[in-house]
Amino acid sequence: MDTGRDSGPDEQRERGGATTSRQDPPGPAVPRQGPSDPTTGPAPLPPRSGTPAPPGTEPADGPRSDEETPSRSGQDTGPTPGGASPYRRLVRGWRHPRLRTPRRIALGLVLLLLFPLLAGGIALRVNYAGDPAAGTRTRNRDALWLGHAWVDGRKSDADLDALAERLRSTGIRDLYVHAGPLEHDGSLPATAYPSAGRLIAAVHERLPRVRVQAWLGDELATETPDGMRLRRAGTRDAVVRSAGRILDAGFDGVHFDLEPLHSGDTHYLALLDRLHALTRARHVQLSVASHQIDPLPGLHSAAGTVTGHPKWWSQAYFGQVARRVDQIAVMSYDTAMPLQSLYGGYVAQQTALALEVTPKSTDLLMGLPFFHENKMGHSAYAETVAAAVRGTRLGLSRTDRTREHFGVALYVDFAATETDWTAYREDWVGKE
């Protein structure tokens, strides 16, 4: 998801701090490369001497062996030492009794790596099968992330009218409007959102039931030397002060996206406790964007050990965060899934895992990819709105079909296409 720190707020999506931020992110597939083995190439040609035999006659020492016969490609590799071609020598060496145990170990390692991937793919595909239950559509608690242009003066009255017209036929209740990013010390300059009052008034006038929340984020110093350090009490104090000041501007709540946030971070939980006390006293919403949940228990720990970037939260930690907020929006995109069926099955699993630990009183929102990128960790072909909505409905159908505090969150307005909006309306908002 977008922190808005390193680029124009509406033009680019940041990753690694309030961007894949849901960016802002994602667990990446690593390209597999390996140098070619020079030992498998053809042996050098030995020197030749003498005059070639006339056509139709055999050499003086008898007919040619298979090793001396020219290849089908027309290239004569010539005889090799030992009377065998390089390929045959390689195969014979691989079959040597001394290599029997190493060969079996290598085969076992390959199977050990491939089997979980194959089994996981089959499980996700099966998870995408079937039909969503009736009634698993919008509860009119959906949300939309909006770019910074809505609060810095770039949007006109005509833009506000068009936004209101688009949202009237949807289930969107909350707008997360980018009003940051926060500074690394937790502060937020008032100059970051000069037109916030105009936007809030326009939305309240045109769409009385829609709430406008201030979207604040920053990159955490969890994987790089730079960024916000939540372990510092002074930083947490500054974040709470910043939240209070932006609520003074008239926002209906505050939405936080701090990334990359590692599972089990107790400083984040302590910050949420203080922020929720503030928002309850103001009678406004506290919402957060969350990482995805471990597809397998403990996978976040293993991934963190290997890559230094634990992509997922444990299910237990997700529940701890969900109990401290009014809304939690899962960044259920940037999944590295190559096919729509696998992505949809993954979203169905994420929906079920989140439902199991989210309190009934907390709004649980599943993120929809309203953007189109092709990069490591994200395929625009696979991660579609239609696949995400179908996966969301399947997970809801199987876990808590009648749950009211549930919806989807659309990321992000300035990258969305008409195809995205149509899929959202027809598949999620549309009637049975």
C-alpha positions as a Markdown table, in Angstrom:
| # | Residue | x | y | z |
|---|---|---|---|---|
| 1 | Met | 0.0 | 0.0 | 0.0 |
| 2 | Asp | 1.0 | 3.6 | -0.5 |
| 3 | Thr | 2.7 | 5.6 | 2.3 |
| 4 | Gly | 3.2 | 8.5 | -0.1 |
| 5 | Arg | 6.8 | 9.1 | 1.1 |
| 6 | Asp | 8.9 | 8.6 | -1.9 |
| 7 | Ser | 6.7 | 9.5 | -4.8 |
| 8 | Gly | 3.7 | 11.5 | -5.9 |
| 9 | Pro | 0.8 | 10.5 | -3.7 |
| 10 | Asp | -1.5 | 9.6 | -6.6 |
| 11 | Glu | 0.9 | 8.4 | -9.2 |
| 12 | Gln | 2.8 | 5.5 | -7.5 |
| 13 | Arg | 2.3 | 2.8 | -5.0 |
| 14 | Glu | 5.0 | 2.4 | -2.4 |
| 15 | Arg | 6.0 | -0.9 | -0.9 |
| 16 | Gly | 7.4 | -1.4 | 2.6 |
| 17 | Gly | 5.6 | 1.2 | 4.6 |
| 18 | Ala | 1.9 | 1.9 | 4.4 |
| 19 | Thr | 1.9 | 0.6 | 0.8 |
| 20 | Thr | 2.4 | -3.4 | -0.1 |
| 21 | Ser | 2.7 | -1.7 | 1.5 |
| 22 | Arg | -0.6 | -4.4 | 1.9 |
| 23 | Gln | 2.8 | -3.2 | 0.0 |
| 24 | Asp | 3.0 | -2.7 | 1.0 |
| 25 | Pro | 3.5 | -6.6 | 1.2 |
| 26 | Pro | 3.7 | -9.3 | -0.1 |
| 27 | Gly | 6.2 | -12.8 | 0.1 |
| 28 | Pro | 8.2 | -12.8 | -3.2 |
| 29 | Ala | 9.1 | -15.7 | -5.5 |
| 30 | Val | 12.9 | -15.9 | -6.1 |
| 31 | Pro | 14.1 | -16.5 | -9.6 |
| 32 | Arg | 16.1 | -19.6 | -9.9 |
| 33 | Gln | 19.3 | -19.4 | -11.9 |
| 34 | Gly | 22.2 | -21.6 | -12.2 |
| 35 | Pro | 25.3 | -21.5 | -14.4 |
| 36 | Ser | 25.5 | -24.0 | -17.1 |
| 37 | Asp | 27.8 | -27.0 | -16.5 |
| 38 | Pro | 30.8 | -26.8 | -18.7 |
| 39 | Thr | 31.5 | -30.5 | -18.1 |
| 40 | Thr | 28.5 | -31.6 | -20.1 |
| 41 | Gly | 29.6 | -30.0 | -23.4 |
| 42 | Pro | 31.4 | -32.0 | -26.1 |
| 43 | Ala | 35.0 | -33.0 | -25.7 |
| 44 | Pro | 37.6 | -31.2 | -27.8 |
| 45 | Leu | 38.3 | -32.9 | -31.2 |
| 46 | Pro | 41.5 | -34.9 | -31.3 |
| 47 | Pro | 43.9 | -34.2 | -34.1 |
| 48 | Arg | 43.4 | -36.1 | -37.3 |
| 49 | Ser | 45.9 | -37.4 | -39.7 |
| 50 | Gly | 46.0 | -39.4 | -42.9 |
| 51 | Thr | 43.9 | -39.3 | -46.0 |
| 52 | Pro | 40.2 | -40.1 | -45.8 |
| 53 | Ala | 39.1 | -43.4 | -47.3 |
| 54 | Pro | 37.4 | -43.3 | -50.7 |
| 55 | Pro | 33.6 | -43.2 | -50.6 |
| 56 | Gly | 32.0 | -46.6 | -50.1 |
| 57 | Thr | 35.0 | -48.2 | -48.5 |
| 58 | Glu | 35.6 | -48.9 | -44.8 |
| 59 | Pro | 38.6 | -47.6 | -42.9 |
| 60 | Ala | 41.5 | -50.0 | -42.7 |
| 61 | Asp | 40.8 | -50.6 | -39.0 |
| 62 | Gly | 37.2 | -51.6 | -39.6 |
| 63 | Pro | 33.8 | -49.9 | -39.6 |
| 64 | Arg | 33.3 | -46.8 | -37.5 |
| 65 | Ser | 32.0 | -47.1 | -34.0 |
| 66 | Asp | 28.9 | -45.3 | -32.9 |
| 67 | Glu | 31.1 | -42.8 | -31.2 |
| 68 | Glu | 32.7 | -41.9 | -34.5 |
| 69 | Thr | 29.5 | -41.5 | -36.4 |
| 70 | Pro | 28.6 | -37.9 | -37.3 |
| 71 | Ser | 25.7 | -36.5 | -35.3 |
| 72 | Arg | 22.3 | -35.7 | -36.9 |
| 73 | Ser | 23.1 | -32.1 | -36.6 |
| 74 | Gly | 25.9 | -32.5 | -39.2 |
| 75 | Gln | 28.6 | -31.7 | -36.7 |
| 76 | Asp | 31.3 | -34.4 | -36.4 |
| 77 | Thr | 32.3 | -34.6 | -32.8 |
| 78 | Gly | 35.0 | -37.2 | -33.6 |
| 79 | Pro | 36.2 | -40.0 | -31.3 |
| 80 | Thr | 36.8 | -39.3 | -27.7 |
| 81 | Pro | 39.3 | -40.8 | -25.2 |
| 82 | Gly | 38.1 | -44.1 | -23.9 |
| 83 | Gly | 35.9 | -44.8 | -26.9 |
| 84 | Ala | 32.7 | -43.2 | -25.5 |
| 85 | Ser | 30.9 | -39.9 | -26.3 |
| 86 | Pro | 30.9 | -37.2 | -23.5 |
| 87 | Tyr | 27.1 | -37.8 | -23.0 |
| 88 | Arg | 27.6 | -41.6 | -22.5 |
| 89 | Arg | 30.5 | -41.0 | -20.2 |
| 90 | Leu | 28.4 | -38.6 | -18.1 |
| 91 | Val | 25.5 | -41.1 | -17.9 |
| 92 | Arg | 27.9 | -43.9 | -16.9 |
| 93 | Gly | 29.5 | -41.8 | -14.3 |
| 94 | Trp | 26.1 | -40.8 | -12.8 |
| 95 | Arg | 25.2 | -44.5 | -12.6 |
| 96 | His | 28.4 | -45.4 | -10.8 |
| 97 | Pro | 27.7 | -47.4 | -7.6 |
| 98 | Arg | 29.5 | -44.9 | -5.5 |
| 99 | Leu | 26.9 | -42.2 | -6.5 |
| 100 | Arg | 23.9 | -44.3 | -5.6 |
| 101 | Thr | 23.4 | -42.8 | -2.2 |
| 102 | Pro | 24.1 | -39.1 | -3.2 |
| 103 | Arg | 21.8 | -39.7 | -6.1 |
| 104 | Arg | 19.0 | -40.9 | -3.9 |
| 105 | Ile | 19.6 | -37.9 | -1.5 |
| 106 | Ala | 19.4 | -35.5 | -4.4 |
| 107 | Leu | 16.1 | -37.0 | -5.6 |
| 108 | Gly | 14.7 | -36.9 | -2.2 |
| 109 | Leu | 15.5 | -33.2 | -1.8 |
| 110 | Val | 13.8 | -32.4 | -5.1 |
| 111 | Leu | 10.7 | -34.3 | -4.1 |
| 112 | Leu | 10.8 | -32.6 | -0.7 |
| 113 | Leu | 10.8 | -29.2 | -2.4 |
| 114 | Leu | 8.2 | -30.0 | -5.1 |
| 115 | Phe | 5.7 | -31.9 | -3.0 |
| 116 | Pro | 4.6 | -29.0 | -0.7 |
| 117 | Leu | 4.3 | -26.7 | -3.7 |
| 118 | Leu | 2.2 | -29.2 | -5.6 |
| 119 | Ala | 0.0 | -30.1 | -2.5 |
| 120 | Gly | -0.4 | -26.4 | -1.7 |
| 121 | Gly | -1.5 | -25.6 | -5.3 |
| 122 | Ile | -4.0 | -28.4 | -5.3 |
| 123 | Ala | -5.4 | -27.3 | -2.0 |
| 124 | Leu | -5.9 | -23.7 | -3.2 |
| 125 | Arg | -7.5 | -24.9 | -6.4 |
| 126 | Val | -9.9 | -27.1 | -4.4 |
| 127 | Asn | -10.6 | -24.1 | -2.1 |
| 128 | Tyr | -11.7 | -22.1 | -5.1 |
| 129 | Ala | -14.3 | -24.7 | -6.2 |
| 130 | Gly | -18.0 | -24.7 | -5.5 |
| 131 | Asp | -20.5 | -21.9 | -5.4 |
| 132 | Pro | -20.8 | -19.1 | -2.9 |
| 133 | Ala | -23.8 | -19.2 | -0.6 |
| 134 | Ala | -26.8 | -17.0 | -1.1 |
| 135 | Gly | -26.6 | -13.8 | 0.8 |
| 136 | Thr | -22.8 | -13.5 | 0.7 |
| 137 | Arg | -22.7 | -10.0 | -0.8 |
| 138 | Thr | -22.2 | -6.5 | 0.4 |
| 139 | Arg | -23.3 | -5.5 | 3.9 |
| 140 | Asn | -22.8 | -1.9 | 3.0 |
| 141 | Arg | -19.7 | -1.7 | 5.1 |
| 142 | Asp | -17.1 | -1.6 | 2.3 |
| 143 | Ala | -14.2 | 0.9 | 2.1 |
| 144 | Leu | -12.1 | 2.7 | -0.6 |
| 145 | Trp | -8.6 | 3.9 | -0.3 |
| 146 | Leu | -8.2 | 7.4 | -1.9 |
| 147 | Gly | -5.0 | 9.1 | -3.0 |
| 148 | His | -3.5 | 12.3 | -1.6 |
| 149 | Ala | -4.8 | 14.5 | -4.3 |
| 150 | Trp | -8.2 | 14.7 | -2.5 |
| 151 | Val | -6.7 | 16.7 | 0.4 |
| 152 | Asp | -3.9 | 18.7 | -1.2 |
| 153 | Gly | -6.1 | 20.9 | -3.5 |
| 154 | Arg | -5.7 | 19.0 | -6.8 |
| 155 | Lys | -9.3 | 17.8 | -7.0 |
| 156 | Ser | -12.0 | 20.1 | -8.2 |
| 157 | Asp | -15.7 | 20.3 | -7.4 |
| 158 | Ala | -16.4 | 18.4 | -10.6 |
| 159 | Asp | -14.2 | 15.6 | -9.3 |
| 160 | Leu | -16.1 | 15.5 | -6.0 |
| 161 | Asp | -19.4 | 15.3 | -7.9 |
| 162 | Ala | -18.1 | 12.4 | -10.0 |
| 163 | Leu | -16.8 | 10.6 | -6.9 |
| 164 | Ala | -20.2 | 11.0 | -5.2 |
| 165 | Glu | -22.1 | 9.7 | -8.3 |
| 166 | Arg | -19.8 | 6.6 | -8.5 |
| 167 | Leu | -20.2 | 5.7 | -4.9 |
| 168 | Arg | -24.0 | 6.1 | -4.6 |
| 169 | Ser | -24.6 | 2.7 | -6.3 |
| 170 | Thr | -22.1 | 0.8 | -4.1 |
| 171 | Gly | -21.8 | -0.6 | -0.6 |
| 172 | Ile | -19.0 | 1.8 | 0.4 |
| 173 | Arg | -19.3 | 3.2 | 3.9 |
| 174 | Asp | -15.7 | 4.5 | 4.6 |
| 175 | Leu | -13.2 | 6.4 | 2.6 |
| 176 | Tyr | -9.5 | 6.1 | 3.7 |
| 177 | Val | -8.0 | 9.3 | 2.4 |
| 178 | His | -4.2 | 9.6 | 2.3 |
| 179 | Ala | -3.3 | 12.5 | 4.6 |
| 180 | Gly | 0.2 | 11.6 | 5.5 |
| 181 | Pro | 2.8 | 10.2 | 5.5 |
| 182 | Leu | 3.8 | 10.4 | 9.1 |
| 183 | Glu | 7.4 | 11.5 | 9.8 |
| 184 | His | 9.7 | 8.9 | 11.2 |
| 185 | Asp | 9.4 | 10.5 | 14.6 |
| 186 | Gly | 5.6 | 10.1 | 14.5 |
| 187 | Ser | 4.8 | 13.8 | 13.8 |
| 188 | Leu | 2.6 | 15.0 | 11.0 |
| 189 | Pro | 2.8 | 18.5 | 9.6 |
| 190 | Ala | -0.6 | 20.3 | 9.1 |
| 191 | Thr | 0.6 | 21.3 | 5.6 |
| 192 | Ala | 0.1 | 17.7 | 4.5 |
| 193 | Tyr | -3.7 | 18.0 | 4.3 |
| 194 | Pro | -4.6 | 21.6 | 3.5 |
| 195 | Ser | -7.9 | 20.8 | 1.7 |
| 196 | Ala | -9.2 | 18.1 | 4.1 |
| 197 | Gly | -12.0 | 20.3 | 5.4 |
| 198 | Arg | -13.3 | 20.9 | 1.9 |
| 199 | Leu | -13.3 | 17.2 | 1.1 |
| 200 | Ile | -15.0 | 16.2 | 4.4 |
| 201 | Ala | -17.8 | 18.8 | 3.9 |
| 202 | Ala | -18.4 | 17.8 | 0.3 |
| 203 | Val | -18.7 | 14.1 | 1.1 |
| 204 | His | -21.0 | 14.7 | 4.1 |
| 205 | Glu | -23.2 | 16.9 | 1.9 |
| 206 | Arg | -23.4 | 14.5 | -1.1 |
| 207 | Leu | -23.1 | 11.2 | 0.7 |
| 208 | Pro | -24.4 | 11.6 | 4.3 |
| 209 | Arg | -23.8 | 8.0 | 5.3 |
| 210 | Val | -20.2 | 7.9 | 4.2 |
| 211 | Arg | -17.4 | 8.5 | 6.7 |
| 212 | Val | -14.1 | 10.1 | 5.8 |
| 213 | Gln | -11.1 | 8.7 | 7.7 |
| 214 | Ala | -7.5 | 10.0 | 7.6 |
| 215 | Trp | -5.1 | 7.4 | 6.2 |
| 216 | Leu | -1.8 | 7.7 | 7.9 |
| 217 | Gly | 1.2 | 5.5 | 7.3 |
| 218 | Asp | 5.0 | 5.2 | 7.4 |
| 219 | Glu | 7.8 | 2.7 | 6.8 |
| 220 | Leu | 9.0 | 1.0 | 9.9 |
| 221 | Ala | 12.6 | 0.4 | 10.6 |
| 222 | Thr | 12.1 | -3.3 | 11.0 |
| 223 | Glu | 14.1 | -4.4 | 7.9 |
| 224 | Thr | 16.1 | -1.3 | 7.0 |
| 225 | Pro | 18.1 | 1.2 | 9.1 |
| 226 | Asp | 15.7 | 4.0 | 8.2 |
| 227 | Gly | 12.1 | 4.4 | 9.3 |
| 228 | Met | 9.8 | 4.7 | 12.3 |
| 229 | Arg | 10.8 | 2.9 | 15.5 |
| 230 | Leu | 7.7 | 2.0 | 17.5 |
| 231 | Arg | 9.8 | 0.7 | 20.3 |
| 232 | Arg | 10.6 | 4.3 | 21.2 |
| 233 | Ala | 8.0 | 5.6 | 23.7 |
| 234 | Gly | 8.5 | 9.2 | 22.3 |
| 235 | Thr | 7.6 | 8.0 | 18.8 |
| 236 | Arg | 4.4 | 6.4 | 20.0 |
| 237 | Asp | 3.5 | 9.5 | 22.0 |
| 238 | Ala | 4.0 | 11.6 | 18.8 |
| 239 | Val | 1.8 | 9.3 | 16.7 |
| 240 | Val | -1.1 | 9.7 | 19.3 |
| 241 | Arg | -0.7 | 13.5 | 19.2 |
| 242 | Ser | -0.7 | 13.4 | 15.4 |
| 243 | Ala | -3.9 | 11.4 | 15.4 |
| 244 | Gly | -5.6 | 13.8 | 17.8 |
| 245 | Arg | -4.6 | 16.8 | 15.6 |
| 246 | Ile | -5.9 | 15.3 | 12.4 |
| 247 | Leu | -9.2 | 14.4 | 14.1 |
| 248 | Asp | -9.4 | 18.1 | 15.0 |
| 249 | Ala | -9.6 | 18.8 | 11.3 |
| 250 | Gly | -13.0 | 17.0 | 11.2 |
| 251 | Phe | -12.1 | 13.5 | 10.0 |
| 252 | Asp | -14.5 | 10.7 | 11.0 |
| 253 | Gly | -11.7 | 8.4 | 12.1 |
| 254 | Val | -8.1 | 7.5 | 11.5 |
| 255 | His | -6.7 | 4.6 | 9.4 |
| 256 | Phe | -3.2 | 3.4 | 10.0 |
| 257 | Asp | -0.9 | 1.5 | 7.6 |
| 258 | Leu | 2.5 | 0.9 | 9.2 |
| 259 | Glu | 4.8 | -1.5 | 7.3 |
| 260 | Pro | 6.6 | -3.9 | 7.3 |
| 261 | Leu | 5.1 | -4.8 | 10.7 |
| 262 | His | 6.4 | -8.1 | 12.0 |
| 263 | Ser | 4.1 | -10.6 | 13.7 |
| 264 | Gly | 4.2 | -10.4 | 17.5 |
| 265 | Asp | 5.2 | -6.7 | 17.7 |
| 266 | Thr | 4.0 | -5.7 | 21.2 |
| 267 | His | 4.9 | -2.0 | 20.7 |
| 268 | Tyr | 2.3 | -1.8 | 18.0 |
| 269 | Leu | -0.3 | -3.4 | 20.3 |
| 270 | Ala | 0.5 | -0.8 | 23.0 |
| 271 | Leu | 0.1 | 2.0 | 20.4 |
| 272 | Leu | -3.3 | 0.7 | 19.3 |
| 273 | Asp | -4.5 | 0.6 | 22.9 |
| 274 | Arg | -3.8 | 4.3 | 23.2 |
| 275 | Leu | -5.2 | 5.2 | 19.8 |
| 276 | His | -8.4 | 3.3 | 20.5 |
| 277 | Ala | -8.9 | 5.1 | 23.8 |
| 278 | Leu | -8.5 | 8.4 | 21.9 |
| 279 | Thr | -11.0 | 7.5 | 19.1 |
| 280 | Arg | -13.6 | 6.1 | 21.5 |
| 281 | Ala | -13.4 | 9.4 | 23.4 |
| 282 | Arg | -14.0 | 11.3 | 20.2 |
| 283 | His | -16.7 | 8.8 | 19.0 |
| 284 | Val | -14.9 | 8.1 | 15.7 |
| 285 | Gln | -13.4 | 5.0 | 14.0 |
| 286 | Leu | -10.0 | 3.4 | 14.4 |
| 287 | Ser | -9.0 | 1.2 | 11.5 |
| 288 | Val | -5.8 | -0.5 | 10.4 |
| 289 | Ala | -4.5 | -2.2 | 7.3 |
| 290 | Ser | -3.1 | -5.7 | 8.1 |
| 291 | His | -0.7 | -8.1 | 6.7 |
| 292 | Gln | -1.9 | -11.5 | 5.5 |
| 293 | Ile | -2.2 | -14.5 | 7.9 |
| 294 | Asp | 0.0 | -17.5 | 7.9 |
| 295 | Pro | -1.3 | -20.0 | 5.3 |
| 296 | Leu | 0.4 | -22.6 | 7.5 |
| 297 | Pro | 1.1 | -22.2 | 11.2 |
| 298 | Gly | 4.6 | -20.9 | 11.8 |
| 299 | Leu | 5.3 | -20.1 | 8.2 |
| 300 | His | 6.0 | -16.4 | 9.1 |
| 301 | Ser | 8.8 | -17.5 | 11.4 |
| 302 | Ala | 10.3 | -19.8 | 8.8 |
| 303 | Ala | 10.0 | -17.1 | 6.1 |
| 304 | Gly | 11.5 | -14.5 | 8.3 |
| 305 | Thr | 14.5 | -16.7 | 9.1 |
| 306 | Val | 15.2 | -17.4 | 5.5 |
| 307 | Thr | 14.5 | -14.1 | 3.8 |
| 308 | Gly | 14.6 | -11.5 | 6.6 |
| 309 | His | 11.1 | -10.4 | 5.6 |
| 310 | Pro | 8.3 | -12.3 | 7.5 |
| 311 | Lys | 5.4 | -11.6 | 5.1 |
| 312 | Trp | 2.6 | -13.0 | 7.2 |
| 313 | Trp | 1.2 | -12.5 | 10.7 |
| 314 | Ser | 0.3 | -15.5 | 12.9 |
| 315 | Gln | -3.4 | -16.0 | 13.2 |
| 316 | Ala | -3.2 | -15.3 | 16.9 |
| 317 | Tyr | -1.4 | -12.0 | 16.4 |
| 318 | Phe | -4.0 | -11.0 | 13.8 |
| 319 | Gly | -6.7 | -11.6 | 16.4 |
| 320 | Gln | -4.8 | -9.5 | 19.0 |
| 321 | Val | -4.8 | -6.6 | 16.5 |
| 322 | Ala | -8.4 | -7.1 | 15.5 |
| 323 | Arg | -9.6 | -6.9 | 19.1 |
| 324 | Arg | -8.0 | -3.4 | 19.5 |
| 325 | Val | -9.7 | -1.7 | 16.5 |
| 326 | Asp | -13.1 | -0.9 | 15.0 |
| 327 | Gln | -12.0 | -2.0 | 11.5 |
| 328 | Ile | -9.3 | -4.2 | 10.1 |
| 329 | Ala | -8.6 | -4.4 | 6.4 |
| 330 | Val | -6.5 | -7.3 | 5.1 |
| 331 | Met | -4.1 | -6.5 | 2.3 |
| 332 | Ser | -5.1 | -9.6 | 0.4 |
| 333 | Tyr | -3.1 | -8.9 | -2.7 |
| 334 | Asp | 0.6 | -9.1 | -3.7 |
| 335 | Thr | 0.4 | -12.9 | -3.1 |
| 336 | Ala | 2.8 | -14.1 | -5.9 |
| 337 | Met | 0.0 | -16.4 | -7.2 |
| 338 | Pro | 0.3 | -17.2 | -10.9 |
| 339 | Leu | -3.3 | -18.1 | -11.7 |
| 340 | Gln | -6.7 | -16.6 | -10.9 |
| 341 | Ser | -7.9 | -19.9 | -9.4 |
| 342 | Leu | -5.0 | -20.1 | -7.0 |
| 343 | Tyr | -5.3 | -16.5 | -6.1 |
| 344 | Gly | -9.0 | -16.9 | -5.5 |
| 345 | Gly | -8.4 | -20.0 | -3.4 |
| 346 | Tyr | -5.8 | -18.1 | -1.4 |
| 347 | Val | -8.2 | -15.3 | -0.7 |
| 348 | Ala | -10.9 | -17.8 | 0.4 |
| 349 | Gln | -8.4 | -19.2 | 2.9 |
| 350 | Gln | -7.4 | -15.8 | 4.1 |
| 351 | Thr | -11.0 | -14.9 | 4.6 |
| 352 | Ala | -11.7 | -18.0 | 6.7 |
| 353 | Leu | -8.6 | -17.5 | 8.8 |
| 354 | Ala | -9.4 | -13.9 | 9.5 |
| 355 | Leu | -13.1 | -14.6 | 10.3 |
| 356 | Glu | -12.1 | -17.2 | 12.9 |
| 357 | Val | -10.3 | -14.7 | 15.1 |
| 358 | Thr | -11.9 | -11.4 | 14.4 |
| 359 | Pro | -14.5 | -10.3 | 17.1 |
| 360 | Lys | -18.1 | -10.0 | 15.9 |
| 361 | Ser | -18.1 | -6.3 | 16.7 |
| 362 | Thr | -15.1 | -5.5 | 14.5 |
| 363 | Asp | -15.5 | -4.8 | 10.8 |
| 364 | Leu | -13.4 | -7.3 | 8.8 |
| 365 | Leu | -12.6 | -6.1 | 5.3 |
| 366 | Met | -10.9 | -8.1 | 2.6 |
| 367 | Gly | -8.7 | -6.1 | 0.2 |
| 368 | Leu | -9.5 | -6.0 | -3.5 |
| 369 | Pro | -6.7 | -5.3 | -6.0 |
| 370 | Phe | -7.9 | -2.1 | -7.8 |
| 371 | Phe | -4.5 | -1.7 | -9.5 |
| 372 | His | -2.6 | -3.4 | -12.3 |
| 373 | Glu | 1.1 | -4.3 | -12.0 |
| 374 | Asn | 3.3 | -7.1 | -13.2 |
| 375 | Lys | 6.2 | -7.5 | -10.9 |
| 376 | Met | 7.7 | -9.9 | -8.4 |
| 377 | Gly | 4.9 | -10.9 | -6.0 |
| 378 | His | 2.0 | -9.6 | -8.1 |
| 379 | Ser | 0.5 | -10.7 | -11.4 |
| 380 | Ala | -2.2 | -8.5 | -12.8 |
| 381 | Tyr | -3.5 | -11.5 | -14.8 |
| 382 | Ala | -3.9 | -13.6 | -11.6 |
| 383 | Glu | -4.9 | -11.0 | -9.0 |
| 384 | Thr | -8.2 | -9.8 | -10.4 |
| 385 | Val | -11.2 | -8.2 | -8.6 |
| 386 | Ala | -13.5 | -11.0 | -9.8 |
| 387 | Ala | -11.2 | -13.7 | -8.4 |
| 388 | Ala | -10.8 | -11.8 | -5.1 |
| 389 | Val | -14.6 | -11.3 | -4.7 |
| 390 | Arg | -15.3 | -15.0 | -5.5 |
| 391 | Gly | -12.7 | -16.1 | -3.0 |
| 392 | Thr | -14.1 | -13.7 | -0.4 |
| 393 | Arg | -17.6 | -15.0 | -0.8 |
| 394 | Leu | -16.4 | -18.6 | -0.7 |
| 395 | Gly | -14.5 | -18.0 | 2.6 |
| 396 | Leu | -17.5 | -16.2 | 4.0 |
| 397 | Ser | -19.9 | -18.9 | 2.9 |
| 398 | Arg | -17.9 | -21.7 | 4.6 |
| 399 | Thr | -17.0 | -19.9 | 7.9 |
| 400 | Asp | -19.6 | -17.3 | 9.0 |
| 401 | Arg | -22.2 | -16.8 | 6.2 |
| 402 | Thr | -24.5 | -14.5 | 8.2 |
| 403 | Arg | -21.8 | -12.2 | 9.7 |
| 404 | Glu | -22.9 | -8.6 | 9.4 |
| 405 | His | -19.6 | -6.8 | 10.3 |
| 406 | Phe | -17.9 | -7.7 | 7.1 |
| 407 | Gly | -17.0 | -6.1 | 3.7 |
| 408 | Val | -14.3 | -5.5 | 1.1 |
| 409 | Ala | -11.8 | -2.7 | 0.8 |
| 410 | Leu | -10.8 | -1.3 | -2.7 |
| 411 | Tyr | -7.2 | -0.4 | -3.2 |
| 412 | Val | -6.8 | 2.2 | -4.8 |
| 413 | Asp | -9.0 | 4.8 | -6.5 |
| 414 | Phe | -6.4 | 6.4 | -8.9 |
| 415 | Ala | -5.3 | 3.1 | -10.3 |
| 416 | Ala | -8.8 | 1.5 | -10.8 |
| 417 | Thr | -10.3 | 0.8 | -14.2 |
| 418 | Glu | -13.9 | 0.6 | -15.2 |
| 419 | Thr | -13.5 | -3.2 | -15.4 |
| 420 | Asp | -12.5 | -3.2 | -11.7 |
| 421 | Trp | -15.6 | -1.2 | -10.8 |
| 422 | Thr | -17.9 | -3.3 | -12.9 |
| 423 | Ala | -16.6 | -6.5 | -11.3 |
| 424 | Tyr | -17.1 | -5.1 | -7.8 |
| 425 | Arg | -20.7 | -4.0 | -8.6 |
| 426 | Glu | -21.8 | -7.1 | -10.4 |
| 427 | Asp | -20.0 | -9.7 | -8.2 |
| 428 | Trp | -20.2 | -8.2 | -4.8 |
| 429 | Val | -22.9 | -5.4 | -4.8 |
| 430 | Gly | -25.3 | -7.0 | -7.3 |
| 431 | Lys | -28.4 | -8.8 | -6.2 |
| 432 | Glu | -28.8 | -12.5 | -6.2 |
